[in-house]
Amino acid sequence: HRTAEAEGGETLFANGVASGQIDPDAALARLKPLLEDPTVLKVGQDVKFDLLVLRRRGIVMAPIDDAALVSYALDIGRPGFAGHGREQLANKYFRHTPAVLGDLLGKGRKAIGFESLPAKDATAYAAETPDLAIRVHRLLAPRLAAERKTTVYETLERPLVPVLARMEERGVA
């Protein structure tokens, strides 16, 4: 996070690293063995984004499961299904409206970067995101076998995530 510099009562831009921050390289060095451990399943929501961010830092995260893709494999085309995004799944399964990053960061000229978000808000958002992904995954993953869709997920959907991430990395958007 960064400190905000205010002029005339408005925060114009981030200015300097806030005190008490963990060194990103040290944190990633500690996390890398776990993120790359083939015996530990990493569950998330929109894991392709996470793969891209971590690869830029020299970390190849695997194995992965993506709650949104599990939902997609189970419920694609189901009538009345609103979608597979974080907000839609939280609302559908937990009657919970999660924080929306765009609302926290603002829009247009008043938008700020995540690093300028107050630590309290950033922490709440950052903790809620994996919590929801794990809760949705625990709820939906057993349905894959019960509804005979494990093969679809494990041979089509999940293997595409790292492939699509590599394509984006190499310039195909």
Secondary structure, DSSP 8 states (H G I E B T S, - for coil): -EEEEEETTEEEEEEEE-TT---HHHHHHHHHHHHH-TTS-EEESSHHHHHHHHHHTT----SEEEHHHHHHHHHTT-TT---SSHHHHHHHHH------HHHHH-SGGG---GGGS-HHHHHHHHHHHHHHHHHHHHHHHHHHHHTT-HHHIIIIIHHHHHHHHHHHHTT--
